[in-house]
Amino acid sequence: MKIEPFLHSKILEVFHPEYYFIENQSAQHFGPGPFETHFKIVIVSSVFDGLKSLQRHRIVQEKLELNKIKASSLSLFTSQEWVEAKGEFTDSPSCMHSQK
């Protein structure tokens, strides 16, 4: 199973996002190749209304089956938080195994 298309379809199906972004960052860690091990995921959804950050992360990890990939960096916003953030989110932290 290809992971990135699965992530796209599950995000649309489960979270009905106002906005979402997925970046496969695997090449930054292992070099060129067909890797799907590291993903940056941003989701803006009303599903997150009233939920604390930890609750949001747990729901996303479960629904997107993130236990099947090595690493994920999640930025999860309500619509209001997204407006307040002006559509900006932080970069993923560097991996200790990243290519130098």
N, C-alpha and C positions, 0 to 999 in steps of 0.2 A: 504494500500500500504506500502510495506517495503521501507524505505527511502534509506538505503545504496545501494541496487542494482540499484535503480533509479539514484542515484548520479553517480555510475560507468557508466551506459549506457549513460547518458546525457553528461558526460565529454568526453567520446569517440566519441559520435555523433557530438557534437558541437565544441569541441576544438581540436580534433585530436592531442592529446598531445604527445610530445616527451617523457615525463615522467609525471606520476601523482601518488598521494598517498592519501588515505583516511583512517582516523583513527576515529572510533567511540569512543569518550571519555566520553560517558554518564555514564559509571560505576564509573568514577572518581568523579562524581557529585551526583549520587543517589544510589550508591552501586550496587551489582549484580542484574541483572534483564534484561528483554528484552526491554531496553529503547533505543530510537533513538532520542535523544534531543540535543546532543553536538557533533560536528564533526570538526576535523582538516583536511583541504584539501590543498594539494599542487598541482599546475598545472604548467607545463612548456609547453608553446605553442607559435607558431608563430602568433597566433591570437592576442596576446598581443603586437606585434611589433608596436611601434609608439604611444601606449596608455599610459596615465599617470595612476598611481596607482588607483586613484578614479574611473577612467573609467573602468579599469579592474574589480574592485570589483563590480561595478554596473552591468556589463555584466554577471559576474558569478552569482551574487545574483539573477538576473532575470532568466537566463537560467536554473539554478539549483533549482529554486523556494525555495530559502533559507528562505523565510518568513514563511515557514511551519515548521521550526525547531526552537528550542529555541535559540541556539547559534552556530556560526560557526567561526572558525579561518582560515583565508585564507592567503596562501603564493603563489603569482602569479608571474611567471617569464617568460621572453623571453628566448630563447635558449642561447643568449650571457650572460644574467644576471645569468643564471644557471651555466654556465661555470665559470664565475667570482666568484660566491658564492661557487664554488667547491662542489656543491650538498648539501650544508648545509642550513638549515632553522631554525628559532627560534621556541622554544616550545610555546605552547598555554599559555596564561596567566591563572593564577588560578581563579577559579570561586568563587564568594563570598558565594555560596551555597554548595561548595564542602565538601565532607566527611572529617572529621579530624581524 
